[in-house]
Amino acid sequence: RAPKQGRDGEDLVAFGRVPPSTLFSGGVADPPAELAADFDPLHIPNDARKTPWARVPGRGEPGENDGKDGDLFILIISEAP
């Protein structure tokens, strides 16, 4: 009998909302509400609107049978002014 093949975990996406000034100037923002218990504040780089994704390796769905865990991607978007 062949062993079960490993299956990688799914990637997850969350949305982090920050004030418009933080997208331009950078700063610290609270993590998305659904992640708040597990994450420290997010450090937003200057001019984050050019590359608004943050990747957190291994924080997505768990893999099965020695498959790697998925990643978490956080899309940084502006709050309404």
C-alpha positions in Angstrom: 0.0 0.0 0.0 1.4 3.4 -1.0 1.4 6.2 1.6 -1.0 9.0 1.2 0.5 11.9 -0.8 1.0 15.2 1.1 -1.3 18.0 0.3 -0.4 21.7 0.8 -2.7 23.9 2.8 -4.8 26.6 1.2 -3.6 30.2 1.2 -5.9 32.7 3.0 -6.6 36.3 2.3 -7.5 39.0 4.9 -8.1 42.7 4.4 -6.3 45.3 6.6 -7.9 48.7 6.6 -5.7 51.7 7.4 -6.1 55.5 7.3 -5.2 57.0 3.9 -2.2 58.8 5.5 -0.7 55.5 6.6 -0.8 54.2 3.0 1.4 57.1 2.0 3.6 57.7 5.0 3.8 54.3 6.6 3.2 53.5 10.3 1.7 50.9 12.5 -1.8 49.5 12.1 -4.0 47.0 14.0 -4.2 43.6 12.3 -7.5 42.7 10.7 -10.2 42.0 13.3 -10.4 38.3 12.5 -6.7 38.0 13.2 -6.3 40.4 16.1 -5.9 37.7 18.8 -3.0 36.0 16.9 -1.0 38.9 15.5 1.0 41.9 16.6 0.3 45.3 15.0 1.2 45.5 11.3 4.2 47.6 10.3 3.2 49.4 7.1 6.1 50.7 4.9 6.1 54.1 3.3 4.0 54.3 0.1 2.3 51.0 0.7 -0.2 51.7 -2.0 2.4 50.6 -4.5 2.7 47.1 -3.1 -0.3 46.7 -0.8 0.2 43.0 0.0 1.8 41.5 3.1 2.6 37.8 3.0 2.8 35.8 6.2 4.3 32.4 5.4 2.8 29.3 7.0 -0.2 31.1 8.6 -2.8 29.8 6.1 -4.6 26.5 6.3 -2.5 23.6 7.6 -1.2 21.0 5.1 -2.0 17.3 5.3 0.4 14.3 5.4 3.5 16.4 5.5 2.3 19.0 3.0 3.4 22.6 3.7 1.0 25.0 5.5 -0.6 27.7 3.3 0.4 31.3 3.5 -1.7 34.3 4.7 -1.9 37.3 2.4 -3.1 40.6 3.9 -4.3 43.2 1.5 -3.7 46.7 2.9 -6.5 49.0 1.8 -7.5 52.5 2.7 -10.4 53.3 5.1 -13.0 55.6 3.8 -11.8 59.2 4.4 
